[in-house]
């Protein structure tokens, strides 16, 4: 995350239990002088890629593609 967003923006951090895993969510918002707005949300689910967790967070991802790419990089 860019330092300027952490220092100048509004950041909220929340840790919660989801499906038996600890999830850290960071939400941020930055408003420029011209009225433009940047909003982000980062969720750290740890090192256990589980489709159920991502679905519970509201994402629609096919993790099989990401896992295959990760495995190919290890070789």
PDB file with SEQRES, HELIX, SHEET and CRYST1 records, atoms N, CA, C and O in Angstrom:
SEQRES   1 A   75  UNK UNK UNK UNK UNK UNK UNK UNK UNK UNK UNK UNK UNK          
SEQRES   2 A   75  UNK UNK UNK UNK UNK UNK UNK UNK UNK UNK UNK UNK UNK          
SEQRES   3 A   75  UNK UNK UNK UNK UNK UNK UNK UNK UNK UNK UNK UNK UNK          
SEQRES   4 A   75  UNK UNK UNK UNK UNK UNK UNK UNK UNK UNK UNK UNK UNK          
SEQRES   5 A   75  UNK UNK UNK UNK UNK UNK UNK UNK UNK UNK UNK UNK UNK          
SEQRES   6 A   75  UNK UNK UNK UNK UNK UNK UNK UNK UNK UNK                      
HELIX    1 AA1 UNK A    3  UNK A    8  1                                   6    
HELIX    2 AA2 UNK A   51  UNK A   56  1                                   6    
HELIX    3 AA3 UNK A   63  UNK A   74  1                                  12    
SHEET    1 AA1 3 UNK A  10  UNK A  18  0                                        
SHEET    2 AA1 3 UNK A  21  UNK A  31 -1                                        
SHEET    3 AA1 3 UNK A  37  UNK A  44 -1                                        
CRYST1    1.000    1.000    1.000  90.00  90.00  90.00 P 1           1          
ATOM      1  N   UNK A   1       0.845  -1.157   0.000  1.00  0.00           N  
ATOM      2  CA  UNK A   1       0.000   0.000   0.000  1.00  0.00           C  
ATOM      3  C   UNK A   1       0.902   1.235   0.000  1.00  0.00           C  
ATOM      4  O   UNK A   1       1.866   1.295   0.764  1.00  0.00           O  
ATOM      5  N   UNK A   2       0.602   2.204  -0.838  1.00  0.00           N  
ATOM      6  CA  UNK A   2       1.448   3.398  -0.899  1.00  0.00           C  
ATOM      7  C   UNK A   2       1.489   4.146   0.434  1.00  0.00           C  
ATOM      8  O   UNK A   2       0.474   4.276   1.118  1.00  0.00           O  
ATOM      9  N   UNK A   3       2.665   4.627   0.784  1.00  0.00           N  
ATOM     10  CA  UNK A   3       2.844   5.357   2.036  1.00  0.00           C  
ATOM     11  C   UNK A   3       1.945   6.586   2.098  1.00  0.00           C  
ATOM     12  O   UNK A   3       1.386   6.895   3.150  1.00  0.00           O  
ATOM     13  N   UNK A   4       1.804   7.294   0.965  1.00  0.00           N  
ATOM     14  CA  UNK A   4       0.987   8.515   0.974  1.00  0.00           C  
ATOM     15  C   UNK A   4      -0.460   8.211   1.337  1.00  0.00           C  
ATOM     16  O   UNK A   4      -1.126   9.034   1.965  1.00  0.00           O  
ATOM     17  N   UNK A   5      -0.957   7.030   0.946  1.00  0.00           N  
ATOM     18  CA  UNK A   5      -2.339   6.693   1.281  1.00  0.00           C  
ATOM     19  C   UNK A   5      -2.480   6.403   2.769  1.00  0.00           C  
ATOM     20  O   UNK A   5      -3.465   6.792   3.398  1.00  0.00           O  
ATOM     21  N   UNK A   6      -1.493   5.721   3.321  1.00  0.00           N  
ATOM     22  CA  UNK A   6      -1.520   5.408   4.750  1.00  0.00           C  
ATOM     23  C   UNK A   6      -1.406   6.682   5.578  1.00  0.00           C  
ATOM     24  O   UNK A   6      -2.108   6.842   6.577  1.00  0.00           O  
ATOM     25  N   UNK A   7      -0.518   7.592   5.162  1.00  0.00           N  
ATOM     26  CA  UNK A   7      -0.269   8.802   5.945  1.00  0.00           C  
ATOM     27  C   UNK A   7      -1.342   9.872   5.771  1.00  0.00           C  
ATOM     28  O   UNK A   7      -1.685  10.567   6.728  1.00  0.00           O  
ATOM     29  N   UNK A   8      -1.875  10.008   4.553  1.00  0.00           N  
ATOM     30  CA  UNK A   8      -2.790  11.116   4.275  1.00  0.00           C  
ATOM     31  C   UNK A   8      -4.247  10.687   4.148  1.00  0.00           C  
ATOM     32  O   UNK A   8      -5.152  11.514   4.264  1.00  0.00           O  
ATOM     33  N   UNK A   9      -4.472   9.425   3.916  1.00  0.00           N  
ATOM     34  CA  UNK A   9      -5.840   8.947   3.723  1.00  0.00           C  
ATOM     35  C   UNK A   9      -6.467   8.519   5.036  1.00  0.00           C  
ATOM     36  O   UNK A   9      -5.869   8.648   6.105  1.00  0.00           O  
ATOM     37  N   UNK A  10      -7.656   8.017   4.934  1.00  0.00           N  
ATOM     38  CA  UNK A  10      -8.378   7.505   6.090  1.00  0.00           C  
ATOM     39  C   UNK A  10      -8.334   5.982   6.024  1.00  0.00           C  
ATOM     40  O   UNK A  10      -8.899   5.392   5.103  1.00  0.00           O  
ATOM     41  N   UNK A  11      -7.669   5.333   6.987  1.00  0.00           N  
ATOM     42  CA  UNK A  11      -7.515   3.879   6.976  1.00  0.00           C  
ATOM     43  C   UNK A  11      -8.187   3.263   8.196  1.00  0.00           C  
ATOM     44  O   UNK A  11      -8.020   3.743   9.318  1.00  0.00           O  
ATOM     45  N   UNK A  12      -8.943   2.203   7.970  1.00  0.00           N  
ATOM     46  CA  UNK A  12      -9.569   1.440   9.047  1.00  0.00           C  
ATOM     47  C   UNK A  12      -9.082   0.003   8.954  1.00  0.00           C  
ATOM     48  O   UNK A  12      -9.018  -0.560   7.862  1.00  0.00           O  
ATOM     49  N   UNK A  13      -8.739  -0.593  10.085  1.00  0.00           N  
ATOM     50  CA  UNK A  13      -8.268  -1.975  10.121  1.00  0.00           C  
ATOM     51  C   UNK A  13      -9.220  -2.788  10.993  1.00  0.00           C  
ATOM     52  O   UNK A  13      -9.668  -2.332  12.045  1.00  0.00           O  
ATOM     53  N   UNK A  14      -9.516  -3.995  10.533  1.00  0.00           N  
ATOM     54  CA  UNK A  14     -10.482  -4.835  11.230  1.00  0.00           C  
ATOM     55  C   UNK A  14     -10.028  -6.288  11.127  1.00  0.00           C  
ATOM     56  O   UNK A  14      -9.782  -6.781  10.026  1.00  0.00           O  
ATOM     57  N   UNK A  15      -9.914  -6.975  12.260  1.00  0.00           N  
ATOM     58  CA  UNK A  15      -9.584  -8.402  12.251  1.00  0.00           C  
ATOM     59  C   UNK A  15     -10.824  -9.158  12.701  1.00  0.00           C  
ATOM     60  O   UNK A  15     -11.439  -8.821  13.713  1.00  0.00           O  
ATOM     61  N   UNK A  16     -11.184 -10.185  11.937  1.00  0.00           N  
ATOM     62  CA  UNK A  16     -12.373 -10.969  12.273  1.00  0.00           C  
ATOM     63  C   UNK A  16     -12.155 -12.440  11.953  1.00  0.00           C  
ATOM     64  O   UNK A  16     -11.260 -12.800  11.188  1.00  0.00           O  
ATOM     65  N   UNK A  17     -12.976 -13.266  12.543  1.00  0.00           N  
ATOM     66  CA  UNK A  17     -12.928 -14.696  12.285  1.00  0.00           C  
ATOM     67  C   UNK A  17     -13.956 -15.014  11.206  1.00  0.00           C  
ATOM     68  O   UNK A  17     -15.131 -14.671  11.332  1.00  0.00           O  
ATOM     69  N   UNK A  18     -13.502 -15.668  10.151  1.00  0.00           N  
ATOM     70  CA  UNK A  18     -14.379 -16.006   9.041  1.00  0.00           C  
ATOM     71  C   UNK A  18     -14.120 -17.438   8.623  1.00  0.00           C  
ATOM     72  O   UNK A  18     -13.027 -17.769   8.163  1.00  0.00           O  
ATOM     73  N   UNK A  19     -15.105 -18.275   8.780  1.00  0.00           N  
ATOM     74  CA  UNK A  19     -14.995 -19.683   8.384  1.00  0.00           C  
ATOM     75  C   UNK A  19     -13.828 -20.372   9.096  1.00  0.00           C  
ATOM     76  O   UNK A  19     -13.177 -21.246   8.524  1.00  0.00           O  
ATOM     77  N   UNK A  20     -13.568 -19.977  10.338  1.00  0.00           N  
ATOM     78  CA  UNK A  20     -12.497 -20.588  11.112  1.00  0.00           C  
ATOM     79  C   UNK A  20     -11.113 -20.032  10.830  1.00  0.00           C  
ATOM     80  O   UNK A  20     -10.126 -20.562  11.340  1.00  0.00           O  
ATOM     81  N   UNK A  21     -11.016 -18.973  10.029  1.00  0.00           N  
ATOM     82  CA  UNK A  21      -9.733 -18.347   9.709  1.00  0.00           C  
ATOM     83  C   UNK A  21      -9.752 -16.888  10.159  1.00  0.00           C  
ATOM     84  O   UNK A  21     -10.786 -16.223  10.100  1.00  0.00           O  
ATOM     85  N   UNK A  22      -8.608 -16.405  10.604  1.00  0.00           N  
ATOM     86  CA  UNK A  22      -8.479 -15.009  10.977  1.00  0.00           C  
ATOM     87  C   UNK A  22      -8.239 -14.186   9.711  1.00  0.00           C  
ATOM     88  O   UNK A  22      -7.319 -14.471   8.945  1.00  0.00           O  
ATOM     89  N   UNK A  23      -9.063 -13.173   9.498  1.00  0.00           N  
ATOM     90  CA  UNK A  23      -8.965 -12.338   8.305  1.00  0.00           C  
ATOM     91  C   UNK A  23      -8.731 -10.897   8.741  1.00  0.00           C  
ATOM     92  O   UNK A  23      -9.487 -10.357   9.549  1.00  0.00           O  
ATOM     93  N   UNK A  24      -7.681 -10.278   8.203  1.00  0.00           N  
ATOM     94  CA  UNK A  24      -7.399  -8.871   8.468  1.00  0.00           C  
ATOM     95  C   UNK A  24      -7.843  -8.065   7.259  1.00  0.00           C  
ATOM     96  O   UNK A  24      -7.364  -8.297   6.148  1.00  0.00           O  
ATOM     97  N   UNK A  25      -8.741  -7.133   7.461  1.00  0.00           N  
ATOM     98  CA  UNK A  25      -9.210  -6.267   6.384  1.00  0.00           C  
ATOM     99  C   UNK A  25      -8.762  -4.844   6.663  1.00  0.00           C  
ATOM    100  O   UNK A  25      -8.881  -4.343   7.781  1.00  0.00           O  
ATOM    101  N   UNK A  26      -8.246  -4.208   5.630  1.00  0.00           N  
ATOM    102  CA  UNK A  26      -7.869  -2.797   5.710  1.00  0.00           C  
ATOM    103  C   UNK A  26      -8.661  -2.057   4.645  1.00  0.00           C  
ATOM    104  O   UNK A  26      -8.643  -2.430   3.472  1.00  0.00           O  
ATOM    105  N   UNK A  27      -9.348  -1.018   5.057  1.00  0.00           N  
ATOM    106  CA  UNK A  27     -10.135  -0.213   4.129  1.00  0.00           C  
ATOM    107  C   UNK A  27      -9.591   1.207   4.156  1.00  0.00           C  
ATOM    108  O   UNK A  27      -9.264   1.750   5.212  1.00  0.00           O  
ATOM    109  N   UNK A  28      -9.503   1.784   2.983  1.00  0.00           N  
ATOM    110  CA  UNK A  28      -8.963   3.127   2.915  1.00  0.00           C  
ATOM    111  C   UNK A  28      -9.717   4.013   1.948  1.00  0.00           C  
ATOM    112  O   UNK A  28     -10.354   3.543   1.006  1.00  0.00           O  
ATOM    113  N   UNK A  29      -9.630   5.297   2.203  1.00  0.00           N  
ATOM    114  CA  UNK A  29     -10.273   6.280   1.339  1.00  0.00           C  
ATOM    115  C   UNK A  29      -9.401   7.522   1.290  1.00  0.00           C  
ATOM    116  O   UNK A  29      -8.915   7.999   2.315  1.00  0.00           O  
ATOM    117  N   UNK A  30      -9.210   8.041   0.079  1.00  0.00           N  
ATOM    118  CA  UNK A  30      -8.460   9.274  -0.100  1.00  0.00           C  
ATOM    119  C   UNK A  30      -9.259  10.169  -1.035  1.00  0.00           C  
ATOM    120  O   UNK A  30      -9.740   9.719  -2.075  1.00  0.00           O  
ATOM    121  N   UNK A  31      -9.398  11.430  -0.665  1.00  0.00           N  
ATOM    122  CA  UNK A  31     -10.125  12.394  -1.489  1.00  0.00           C  
ATOM    123  C   UNK A  31      -9.153  13.488  -1.912  1.00  0.00           C  
ATOM    124  O   UNK A  31      -8.531  14.135  -1.069  1.00  0.00           O  
ATOM    125  N   UNK A  32      -9.027  13.692  -3.225  1.00  0.00           N  
ATOM    126  CA  UNK A  32      -8.174  14.745  -3.748  1.00  0.00           C  
ATOM    127  C   UNK A  32      -8.908  16.081  -3.714  1.00  0.00           C  
ATOM    128  O   UNK A  32     -10.126  16.132  -3.548  1.00  0.00           O  
ATOM    129  N   UNK A  33      -8.147  17.155  -3.874  1.00  0.00           N  
ATOM    130  CA  UNK A  33      -8.715  18.507  -3.844  1.00  0.00           C  
ATOM    131  C   UNK A  33      -9.773  18.723  -4.923  1.00  0.00           C  
ATOM    132  O   UNK A  33     -10.698  19.512  -4.734  1.00  0.00           O  
ATOM    133  N   UNK A  34      -9.639  18.020  -6.063  1.00  0.00           N  
ATOM    134  CA  UNK A  34     -10.606  18.204  -7.154  1.00  0.00           C  
ATOM    135  C   UNK A  34     -11.875  17.366  -6.972  1.00  0.00           C  
ATOM    136  O   UNK A  34     -12.753  17.368  -7.835  1.00  0.00           O  
ATOM    137  N   UNK A  35     -11.969  16.649  -5.845  1.00  0.00           N  
ATOM    138  CA  UNK A  35     -13.151  15.845  -5.560  1.00  0.00           C  
ATOM    139  C   UNK A  35     -13.043  14.388  -5.971  1.00  0.00           C  
ATOM    140  O   UNK A  35     -13.928  13.591  -5.662  1.00  0.00           O  
ATOM    141  N   UNK A  36     -11.965  14.030  -6.668  1.00  0.00           N  
ATOM    142  CA  UNK A  36     -11.757  12.630  -7.042  1.00  0.00           C  
ATOM    143  C   UNK A  36     -11.556  11.795  -5.789  1.00  0.00           C  
ATOM    144  O   UNK A  36     -10.968  12.259  -4.812  1.00  0.00           O  
ATOM    145  N   UNK A  37     -12.046  10.560  -5.820  1.00  0.00           N  
ATOM    146  CA  UNK A  37     -11.995   9.694  -4.646  1.00  0.00           C  
ATOM    147  C   UNK A  37     -11.402   8.344  -5.021  1.00  0.00           C  
ATOM    148  O   UNK A  37     -11.719   7.781  -6.069  1.00  0.00           O  
ATOM    149  N   UNK A  38     -10.536   7.832  -4.153  1.00  0.00           N  
ATOM    150  CA  UNK A  38      -9.986   6.489  -4.290  1.00  0.00           C  
ATOM    151  C   UNK A  38     -10.379   5.708  -3.049  1.00  0.00           C  
ATOM    152  O   UNK A  38     -10.068   6.116  -1.930  1.00  0.00           O  
ATOM    153  N   UNK A  39     -11.061   4.587  -3.241  1.00  0.00           N  
ATOM    154  CA  UNK A  39     -11.415   3.715  -2.125  1.00  0.00           C  
ATOM    155  C   UNK A  39     -10.841   2.332  -2.399  1.00  0.00           C  
ATOM    156  O   UNK A  39     -10.960   1.811  -3.508  1.00  0.00           O  
ATOM    157  N   UNK A  40     -10.212   1.734  -1.373  1.00  0.00           N  
ATOM    158  CA  UNK A  40      -9.630   0.408  -1.529  1.00  0.00           C  
ATOM    159  C   UNK A  40     -10.016  -0.464  -0.339  1.00  0.00           C  
ATOM    160  O   UNK A  40     -10.340   0.030   0.741  1.00  0.00           O  
ATOM    161  N   UNK A  41      -9.973  -1.764  -0.568  1.00  0.00           N  
ATOM    162  CA  UNK A  41     -10.123  -2.728   0.519  1.00  0.00           C  
ATOM    163  C   UNK A  41      -9.157  -3.867   0.246  1.00  0.00           C  
ATOM    164  O   UNK A  41      -9.147  -4.446  -0.840  1.00  0.00           O  
ATOM    165  N   UNK A  42      -8.348  -4.177   1.244  1.00  0.00           N  
ATOM    166  CA  UNK A  42      -7.390  -5.276   1.155  1.00  0.00           C  
ATOM    167  C   UNK A  42      -7.732  -6.262   2.255  1.00  0.00           C  
ATOM    168  O   UNK A  42      -7.842  -5.886   3.422  1.00  0.00           O  
ATOM    169  N   UNK A  43      -7.899  -7.526   1.885  1.00  0.00           N  
ATOM    170  CA  UNK A  43      -8.192  -8.571   2.867  1.00  0.00           C  
ATOM    171  C   UNK A  43      -7.057  -9.578   2.863  1.00  0.00           C  
ATOM    172  O   UNK A  43      -6.737 -10.159   1.826  1.00  0.00           O  
ATOM    173  N   UNK A  44      -6.449  -9.784   4.020  1.00  0.00           N  
ATOM    174  CA  UNK A  44      -5.360 -10.747   4.180  1.00  0.00           C  
ATOM    175  C   UNK A  44      -5.935 -11.993   4.842  1.00  0.00           C  
ATOM    176  O   UNK A  44      -6.306 -11.969   6.015  1.00  0.00           O  
ATOM    177  N   UNK A  45      -6.005 -13.081   4.080  1.00  0.00           N  
ATOM    178  CA  UNK A  45      -6.564 -14.329   4.600  1.00  0.00           C  
ATOM    179  C   UNK A  45      -5.471 -15.318   4.971  1.00  0.00           C  
ATOM    180  O   UNK A  45      -5.757 -16.480   5.259  1.00  0.00           O  
ATOM    181  N   UNK A  46      -4.230 -14.870   4.965  1.00  0.00           N  
ATOM    182  CA  UNK A  46      -3.126 -15.763   5.308  1.00  0.00           C  
ATOM    183  C   UNK A  46      -2.671 -16.573   4.111  1.00  0.00           C  
ATOM    184  O   UNK A  46      -2.927 -16.204   2.964  1.00  0.00           O  
ATOM    185  N   UNK A  47      -1.998 -17.671   4.381  1.00  0.00           N  
ATOM    186  CA  UNK A  47      -1.409 -18.459   3.298  1.00  0.00           C  
ATOM    187  C   UNK A  47      -2.240 -19.683   2.922  1.00  0.00           C  
ATOM    188  O   UNK A  47      -1.722 -20.608   2.297  1.00  0.00           O  
ATOM    189  N   UNK A  48      -3.506 -19.700   3.288  1.00  0.00           N  
ATOM    190  CA  UNK A  48      -4.370 -20.831   2.957  1.00  0.00           C  
ATOM    191  C   UNK A  48      -5.376 -20.382   1.900  1.00  0.00           C  
ATOM    192  O   UNK A  48      -6.395 -19.779   2.236  1.00  0.00           O  
ATOM    193  N   UNK A  49      -5.097 -20.673   0.608  1.00  0.00           N  
ATOM    194  CA  UNK A  49      -6.048 -20.278  -0.433  1.00  0.00           C  
ATOM    195  C   UNK A  49      -7.276 -21.184  -0.386  1.00  0.00           C  
ATOM    196  O   UNK A  49      -7.184 -22.373  -0.691  1.00  0.00           O  
ATOM    197  N   UNK A  50      -8.398 -20.638  -0.014  1.00  0.00           N  
ATOM    198  CA  UNK A  50      -9.624 -21.415   0.130  1.00  0.00           C  
ATOM    199  C   UNK A  50     -10.755 -20.661  -0.569  1.00  0.00           C  
ATOM    200  O   UNK A  50     -11.102 -19.548  -0.174  1.00  0.00           O  
ATOM    201  N   UNK A  51     -11.323 -21.268  -1.603  1.00  0.00           N  
ATOM    202  CA  UNK A  51     -12.402 -20.625  -2.356  1.00  0.00           C  
ATOM    203  C   UNK A  51     -13.542 -20.166  -1.460  1.00  0.00           C  
ATOM    204  O   UNK A  51     -14.145 -19.123  -1.714  1.00  0.00           O  
ATOM    205  N   UNK A  52     -13.846 -20.929  -0.418  1.00  0.00           N  
ATOM    206  CA  UNK A  52     -14.973 -20.616   0.459  1.00  0.00           C  
ATOM    207  C   UNK A  52     -14.754 -19.280   1.167  1.00  0.00           C  
ATOM    208  O   UNK A  52     -15.692 -18.496   1.319  1.00  0.00           O  
ATOM    209  N   UNK A  53     -13.521 -19.019   1.600  1.00  0.00           N  
ATOM    210  CA  UNK A  53     -13.219 -17.754   2.280  1.00  0.00           C  
ATOM    211  C   UNK A  53     -13.406 -16.582   1.323  1.00  0.00           C  
ATOM    212  O   UNK A  53     -14.026 -15.577   1.675  1.00  0.00           O  
ATOM    213  N   UNK A  54     -12.864 -16.715   0.105  1.00  0.00           N  
ATOM    214  CA  UNK A  54     -12.986 -15.628  -0.865  1.00  0.00           C  
ATOM    215  C   UNK A  54     -14.444 -15.372  -1.238  1.00  0.00           C  
ATOM    216  O   UNK A  54     -14.851 -14.222  -1.404  1.00  0.00           O  
ATOM    217  N   UNK A  55     -15.221 -16.430  -1.367  1.00  0.00           N  
ATOM    218  CA  UNK A  55     -16.643 -16.277  -1.663  1.00  0.00           C  
ATOM    219  C   UNK A  55     -17.353 -15.579  -0.506  1.00  0.00           C  
ATOM    220  O   UNK A  55     -18.200 -14.715  -0.732  1.00  0.00           O  
ATOM    221  N   UNK A  56     -17.015 -15.944   0.729  1.00  0.00           N  
ATOM    222  CA  UNK A  56     -17.621 -15.309   1.904  1.00  0.00           C  
ATOM    223  C   UNK A  56     -17.271 -13.824   1.981  1.00  0.00           C  
ATOM    224  O   UNK A  56     -18.042 -13.028   2.517  1.00  0.00           O  
ATOM    225  N   UNK A  57     -16.108 -13.453   1.447  1.00  0.00           N  
ATOM    226  CA  UNK A  57     -15.707 -12.043   1.420  1.00  0.00           C  
ATOM    227  C   UNK A  57     -16.370 -11.280   0.276  1.00  0.00           C  
ATOM    228  O   UNK A  57     -16.263 -10.056   0.199  1.00  0.00           O  
ATOM    229  N   UNK A  58     -17.057 -12.006  -0.615  1.00  0.00           N  
ATOM    230  CA  UNK A  58     -17.760 -11.344  -1.711  1.00  0.00           C  
ATOM    231  C   UNK A  58     -17.042 -11.387  -3.039  1.00  0.00           C  
ATOM    232  O   UNK A  58     -17.463 -10.725  -3.987  1.00  0.00           O  
ATOM    233  N   UNK A  59     -15.952 -12.160  -3.133  1.00  0.00           N  
ATOM    234  CA  UNK A  59     -15.218 -12.264  -4.388  1.00  0.00           C  
ATOM    235  C   UNK A  59     -15.690 -13.472  -5.178  1.00  0.00           C  
ATOM    236  O   UNK A  59     -16.095 -14.481  -4.601  1.00  0.00           O  
ATOM    237  N   UNK A  60     -15.635 -13.367  -6.497  1.00  0.00           N  
ATOM    238  CA  UNK A  60     -15.993 -14.475  -7.373  1.00  0.00           C  
ATOM    239  C   UNK A  60     -14.736 -14.839  -8.164  1.00  0.00           C  
ATOM    240  O   UNK A  60     -14.560 -14.397  -9.300  1.00  0.00           O  
ATOM    241  N   UNK A  61     -13.865 -15.646  -7.556  1.00  0.00           N  
ATOM    242  CA  UNK A  61     -12.584 -15.993  -8.166  1.00  0.00           C  
ATOM    243  C   UNK A  61     -12.489 -17.486  -8.411  1.00  0.00           C  
ATOM    244  O   UNK A  61     -13.042 -18.290  -7.660  1.00  0.00           O  
ATOM    245  N   UNK A  62     -11.782 -17.848  -9.472  1.00  0.00           N  
ATOM    246  CA  UNK A  62     -11.453 -19.248  -9.708  1.00  0.00           C  
ATOM    247  C   UNK A  62     -10.001 -19.421  -9.278  1.00  0.00           C  
ATOM    248  O   UNK A  62      -9.084 -19.116 -10.040  1.00  0.00           O  
ATOM    249  N   UNK A  63      -9.795 -19.909  -8.059  1.00  0.00           N  
ATOM    250  CA  UNK A  63      -8.444 -20.019  -7.513  1.00  0.00           C  
ATOM    251  C   UNK A  63      -7.617 -21.099  -8.179  1.00  0.00           C  
ATOM    252  O   UNK A  63      -6.397 -21.112  -8.021  1.00  0.00           O  
ATOM    253  N   UNK A  64      -8.236 -22.002  -8.917  1.00  0.00           N  
ATOM    254  CA  UNK A  64      -7.450 -23.056  -9.560  1.00  0.00           C  
ATOM    255  C   UNK A  64      -6.448 -22.457 -10.532  1.00  0.00           C  
ATOM    256  O   UNK A  64      -5.336 -22.968 -10.664  1.00  0.00           O  
ATOM    257  N   UNK A  65      -6.821 -21.389 -11.212  1.00  0.00           N  
ATOM    258  CA  UNK A  65      -5.902 -20.729 -12.143  1.00  0.00           C  
ATOM    259  C   UNK A  65      -4.724 -20.133 -11.380  1.00  0.00           C  
ATOM    260  O   UNK A  65      -3.574 -20.289 -11.789  1.00  0.00           O  
ATOM    261  N   UNK A  66      -5.009 -19.452 -10.274  1.00  0.00           N  
ATOM    262  CA  UNK A  66      -3.942 -18.842  -9.481  1.00  0.00           C  
ATOM    263  C   UNK A  66      -3.029 -19.894  -8.862  1.00  0.00           C  
ATOM    264  O   UNK A  66      -1.814 -19.705  -8.812  1.00  0.00           O  
ATOM    265  N   UNK A  67      -3.601 -20.997  -8.390  1.00  0.00           N  
ATOM    266  CA  UNK A  67      -2.801 -22.051  -7.769  1.00  0.00           C  
ATOM    267  C   UNK A  67      -1.901 -22.735  -8.783  1.00  0.00           C  
ATOM    268  O   UNK A  67      -0.753 -23.050  -8.468  1.00  0.00           O  
ATOM    269  N   UNK A  68      -2.394 -22.971  -9.991  1.00  0.00           N  
ATOM    270  CA  UNK A  68      -1.570 -23.586 -11.033  1.00  0.00           C  
ATOM    271  C   UNK A  68      -0.404 -22.669 -11.398  1.00  0.00           C  
ATOM    272  O   UNK A  68       0.718 -23.141 -11.581  1.00  0.00           O  
ATOM    273  N   UNK A  69      -0.653 -21.384 -11.503  1.00  0.00           N  
ATOM    274  CA  UNK A  69       0.416 -20.429 -11.810  1.00  0.00           C  
ATOM    275  C   UNK A  69       1.448 -20.424 -10.688  1.00  0.00           C  
ATOM    276  O   UNK A  69       2.651 -20.393 -10.948  1.00  0.00           O  
ATOM    277  N   UNK A  70       0.984 -20.453  -9.450  1.00  0.00           N  
ATOM    278  CA  UNK A  70       1.892 -20.464  -8.294  1.00  0.00           C  
ATOM    279  C   UNK A  70       2.764 -21.720  -8.308  1.00  0.00           C  
ATOM    280  O   UNK A  70       3.968 -21.651  -8.057  1.00  0.00           O  
ATOM    281  N   UNK A  71       2.147 -22.870  -8.602  1.00  0.00           N  
ATOM    282  CA  UNK A  71       2.909 -24.123  -8.662  1.00  0.00           C  
ATOM    283  C   UNK A  71       3.942 -24.091  -9.775  1.00  0.00           C  
ATOM    284  O   UNK A  71       5.056 -24.584  -9.596  1.00  0.00           O  
ATOM    285  N   UNK A  72       3.592 -23.519 -10.925  1.00  0.00           N  
ATOM    286  CA  UNK A  72       4.529 -23.480 -12.051  1.00  0.00           C  
ATOM    287  C   UNK A  72       5.723 -22.579 -11.751  1.00  0.00           C  
ATOM    288  O   UNK A  72       6.809 -22.802 -12.285  1.00  0.00           O  
ATOM    289  N   UNK A  73       5.542 -21.571 -10.911  1.00  0.00           N  
ATOM    290  CA  UNK A  73       6.645 -20.682 -10.555  1.00  0.00           C  
ATOM    291  C   UNK A  73       7.627 -21.345  -9.595  1.00  0.00           C  
ATOM    292  O   UNK A  73       8.789 -20.944  -9.523  1.00  0.00           O  
ATOM    293  N   UNK A  74       7.174 -22.352  -8.863  1.00  0.00           N  
ATOM    294  CA  UNK A  74       8.038 -23.041  -7.900  1.00  0.00           C  
ATOM    295  C   UNK A  74       9.015 -23.994  -8.574  1.00  0.00           C  
ATOM    296  O   UNK A  74      10.054 -24.318  -7.999  1.00  0.00           O  
ATOM    297  N   UNK A  75       8.703 -24.444  -9.773  1.00  0.00           N  
ATOM    298  CA  UNK A  75       9.536 -25.453 -10.451  1.00  0.00           C  
ATOM    299  C   UNK A  75      10.835 -24.872 -10.911  1.00  0.00           C  
ATOM    300  O   UNK A  75      11.654 -25.579 -11.498  1.00  0.00           O  
TER     301      UNK A  75                                                      
END                                                                             
